Amino acid sequence: MDHPHIRIFAAVAALSLSLAPPALSASPTPVEAEHGMVVTAQHLATNVGVDVLKNGGNAVDAAVAVGYALAVVYPTAGNIGGGGFMTIRLKDGKTTFLDFRERAPLAATKTMYLDAKGDIVPRASLDGYLAVGVPGSVMGFEIAREKYGTKSRQDLLAPAIRYAKEGFTLEQGDVASIAGSAKRLAKDEAAAKIFLKAEGKPYAAGEKLVQPDLAAVLSSIADKGSDAFYKGVPADAIVKASQATGGILAKEDFEQYAVRELKPIECNYRGYDIISSPPPSSGGVIICEILNVLEDYPLSFLGYGSAETVHLMVEAMRYAYVDRNAALGDPDFVENPVSTLLDKGYAKAIRAKIDPYKAGTSANLKPLGVKESVETTHYSIVDDEGNAVAVTYTLNGSFGAGVVAPGTGILLNNEMDDFTSKPGVPNLYGLVQGEANAIAPKKTPLSSMSPTIVTKDGKPFMVVGSPGGSRIITITLEAILNVIDFGMDISQAVNAPRIHHQWQPDKIYLEPYTLSPDTIRALIAMGHTLDDGSGPPQWGQAAGILVGGKSLADIEKGGGARYYGVMDSRATEGSAGGY
């Protein structure tokens, strides 16, 4: 039977094969290296990681040094006042996951951001000390170094201390980042003293940013370990500033903080093993759920950017984000249905509900039973022995809560905004979340951060991740699909324009130039609603490494360098580096 939708799909698929999206043709050549690769959002931090590898450190050592360096040279998201996740795959095949995400203070309550009428108080979970969760980065890095690294704290902290003490020269991207948050930073005296010049003026390119208080804190950590942060002067200063300005942080919050070591989420897609983040991240579960749904469709035949491919990706995202936003939360507080969501049979049941010719309706999908800023950062590292590390960490919003405890130089997170302030009410990014992510003392908010390692036949194949709030999942997912299904090289895969759907609001978000006009018309004819451009023009700053070739075709030929790394062109000061 000659169905009109089939004719539309055939025409659009043919067109998509003949037209390369603009971002692909502009993709930079991946960086090649034989012994190790580091990809971060700030070139100075990349250089720090490469130096660690050159001096005999392993990938975990490099990850720790990079994390501390970013706290100095990438203050918009790099941090010791926030938290994050680290996915590790060691050369012997062992995998593990470190959760050093921020936790809710002991005095936190489910309704702490609601007024007397039960309505959300605007920006209460975003600005100032009431928005701050207990930081985890310092303990996370120290646990990683102690268990899986080889270098001393002093060695790994030395570059960060030097950049904080002596300063580093700001480039245009650094300046733009600070200038974009100048008004918020100006409201906090301690933050303004560091990041703004006299009369609140932002720095200019070529000037130096010096952070002596932060250098002193980092030096104390180098000398005494994480106790210097959690039981020493920094914790006391943060608690004092919090209590003086309406916050609820107490010394006990810092003394009781602990890193969790968890089993990563693992699944298989077309013969590739995906290793990613477990709850309290939704990232690994939802990436695997989407991949399981898509595995039965011939995406490479349908083509990148075709109406049919986009439709199937959107429908898989729609169903997966229902589960993400309602069923998942901190595993210490919620029974996460991980085995169900990862089951291939569950994916088959979802496929049975997807009409190949017609858009689904999000309002008709009921949850089984979440909210993030785009200002996060991800870095990817592989060493000479094949150890691979993927790290995503964050202050949540750009420059976090916009506050620095006097005398510490530490920007503090506004991670409490990642909880469900009021179940069923859309958050800042339109995510409608449920009770599973409600605020509770010592609870970790649900995240989308997805530091991911892909292996093939027991060997490292790809390391990838990205910032991007609720879009982290789809950015990471699409980088994987672009390599495995669409044959892109690692640079094209990371730089290709992106699509996103998150169940609610019920529309497809697009980056500029993602789809051709007739593909868009075909999707509208199927019943899809497309974003009107109200979101950010570009999303995320993915960091990717491919092992054995710059693309699948190169790997199959067996030629080329060992490692190929690329930092998303969306990151103006990022870089890939190796040796």
Disulfide bonds with the S-S distance in Angstrom:
Cys267-Cys288 2.09
